[in-house]
Amino acid sequence: MIHISETLVLQTVEDFLTSEELSQLRKIMDDEQHATGWTPHFQAEVVPAPSPAQELLKHATERALPAIRRAMPSIGTCAEWGYTELTHDGRVPTHIDGIPDVSAVPCRLGRIGVVLEAAETGGDFYVETTSHDGIWSGAVAGEADGFQPGSALTHSLPHSPGPDVHRHEGEPAWLRNAPRTRWITEAGPGVAVAYGAQVIHGVLPVHAGRLRKFVTDLLSSTEA
């Protein structure tokens, strides 16, 4: 049974990527962007990472799963990795990915991100906590969904790519009206930050330089 605490947890893996892997990934993405000319079409656009990066990140995730499972024991694997970048004034407004489909197998229980290249200033990832009732949708998950009975569900504002995407251009009213406490991380390149799907989070504006990072969903096990 999945416990609600797994969807509200924050966990870091400090040695998620080695310095050699970071160098390889920078070269992969530099070559990819040189070949395709890709730049973000909108703020915090997420695009699929190229195959060589997928393979490297997949191995890194497999290495990190034992550490991640200490806090999120129901995690079985991750989805394909995406790539995103933010430049001057780029940010990710505060939001909650949520769990739009608790009956999905596997089910999205969290998210994980790792910085490839930090901005010179700004661009820090943050989470927020609140006891305000407004972030909760009123829906609950139960045993039929693989969750402990009565597991409360937040509203959802998930990331792209996917069929239920939002551009995160601002905070929805249900979140904007909730008083919150912010916790800013200092996770540098190579450090993975894993967080539950119901954790409030965002990225502060980049003031100088460019933030480059990889992100993906953490998925529940498909085993009964």
N, C-alpha and C positions, 0 to 999 in steps of 0.2 A: 504494500500500500504506500502510495506517495503521500508524504506529510506536507502540509502547507508551508512549514519552515523551509523546505527545499526551494520553494519559489520566492523566498524572501531573503535568501542568504547572499553574502558577499565573500568571495574566496580569491586569493591571489596565488599564482605559481611563478615564483621569482626567476626560475631557470627554464622557463618554457621554451625559449629559443636561445641557442648558443650564439656567440659572436660570429662564428663561421656561418651558421644558418642565416643570421641577419644579413651578412654580406651577400650570401647567395640570393636571398629574397630581394634585396635592393637591386641587384643586377637583373634579376628576372623582371621586376616591375619597371626598371628603367628601360630595358629592351622592349618590353611590351608596349609601354607608352610611346616610345620612339617609333615603333612600327605602326601603331594604330592612331597615334595622335590624340588619344583619349584625354579629355578633361571633364570634370563634373558638369552636367547639364543643369543641375540644381543643387541646392545646399545639402550636403551629407548624402549625396547619391551613392548607393552601394552597387557595385558591379561584380560579376563572378571573377574570382582570381584565376589566372591562367593555369593550365594543367601542371606545369613544373612546380608552381607555388602550392597548388592543392596537395600534391604528393608530399612535399616537405612539411606542410602544416598538418597533414593527416598523421604523419609519424610523430610530430611533436605532441599532438593531442593524445595519441595512444600512450605516450610516455607520461603525460600529465594526468591521465584519468584516475590513477590510484589516489593522487592528492585531491583532485576535484571531488571524488566520491566520498571522501571523509565528511564533507559538508553536504553533498548532494548524492546520496547513495543510489538513487534511482536512475542516474544518468548512465546511458548505455553507449552513446556515440555522439557525433556531431553531424550537422548538415554540411553541405559544401561551403567552403570559405568564400567570403566576399571581400572586396577591397574598396576603401574609401579614402578621400583626402579632403582636408579643409585648408583654405588659404586665408588671407587677411579678412578679418571680420566674420569668417565662417564659424558656425557653431551648430550644435545639436540641441534645440530647445528641450526643456524638461518633458519627459514622457514615461509611459509604462508600456512595455511590449504586451504584457498580458498573455492569457491563454485562450484564444478565441474558440478553440475546438478541443475540449478536454477528452473527448472520446477518440481522438486521432491516435493511431499506432504507427510509428512512435509519436509521442506527444512532446511538443516544445515546452521544456521546463525551465530553460534559462538561455543565457547568451554569454558569449566569451569574446573578448577583444584583446589584441596585442598590437602595440605600437611598433611600426617599422621605422619611422623617423619622427622624432618629436619636433614640435614647433619651437622656434627660438624663444618666444614668450607666448603664454596663453595656451589654449587647447587642452586643458586638463579635464580628465574624466571625473565626474562626481556622481554621488548617489544622494538621495534625500529620504528622510523618514518622517512619518506623520501618524497621528492617531485619529485623523479626521475621517469621518464616515463617508465623505463624499467620493473618495477614490474607489470605493467598493460598489460593484454593480448590483448587488443583491442576489446574484446567482450563486449556486453552490455546486461543487462536484462531490461525488460519492463513490461507493464501492463499485458500482457498475462502470465507472470511469477509471478505476484503478487508484482512486484517491481515498484517504480516510474520510468517513462520513462527515458531511457538513463542512467541507473545505471551502472557505469563502474565496470568491473570484473578484479581482479588480476589473475596472474598465480596461479596454485594450487600445493601444495605439502602436501597432507593430512596425518594424522596419521593412524597407525594400531590400532585396527583390522579393516578390511574392504576390499572390492575388489580393491580399488584404493590406496593401501598402498605404503609407501616408508620407508626405514630404517633411513633416515635422517643422513647419514654418512658424509655429507658435504653440503655446500651451492651450489645450482645450479648457473650457470653463470649469468642468468638474475637477480639474487639477489646479487650475489657477486660483480657485477659491479656497483651496486647502492650505492652512498654515503648515510650513515644513521646516525641517532642520537639515542643512546641507553639510555633506562630508566630502571634501576634495581629496582625490588620490594624487600620489606622486609616482605612479607606475611608469617607468621609463621604457625605452626600447627593449623588447625581448621578454618583458614581464606581462604575463597574461592576467587579465581580470575577468573572473567568472562571476556571474550574478544571476539570481533567480528571475524568472519571467515577470514576477510581480514587484520587482524592485523599481522604484522611481529613480531615474538617472538622466544624464545629459552630458554635453561637452561644452566647456566654457569657450568664448570667442578666441580665435587665434589673433594675436596682436602683431606678430612678426614671424616670418618663416612659413613653413608648411608642415601640417600634421598628416602623416600617412599611416594607415593602420589596416589590419585585417580583422574581420568580425564574422561570427557565425552563430547559429543556434545550437544549444545543447539539448539533446533529445533523450527521451526515456528509453529504457530497454524494451525490445520487442518480445522478450521472453515473459511468459506468464508467471 
